[in-house]
Amino acid sequence: MSELLYKDEVFKLVGLCMEIHRELGKGHDEAIYKDAFVIELQRAQIQFVREQKYEVDYKGVVLPHFYYADFVVREKILFEAKAVEQLTEAHVKQVLNYLAASKLELGLLVNFGGGSLEWKRVVLSQKNKPEPLSKDFRL
């Protein structure tokens, strides 16, 4: 079995999310968790961009609508936060679309809305591009 992509970075990010969930609990709006994530990233001195815009190219034409990823961490991990009862395949597909538009390979999908923190690694290989990989975790 091969090594997980950005294993140490994801471990650190999930730890920050666990701290947020432990402190705030469930029930807040998604924006509240994102604001807390900014504080944790800054305290950990982790480089990030919030609300990263990605254009969508269709046959060489940039479409007028675009995506906004919640965060891009260290220019290599796309981070999407949710505050819902449970993550769904639609959430995973959203991250896959963002990965395709961004040309990044790894997305971290985190749900703060449940009784325990839920997260998924979403991988879209830009080299081979065929099938997306998703791994579920609930803490």
Secondary structure, DSSP 4 states (H G I P E B T S, - for coil): -PPPTTHHHHHHHHHHHHHHHHHH-S-S-HHHHHHHHHHHHHHTT--EEEEEEEEEEETTEEEEEEEEEEEEETTTEEEEEE-SSS--HHHHHHHHHHHHHHT-SEEEEEE-SSSS-EEEEEE--TTT-S--EEEEEE-
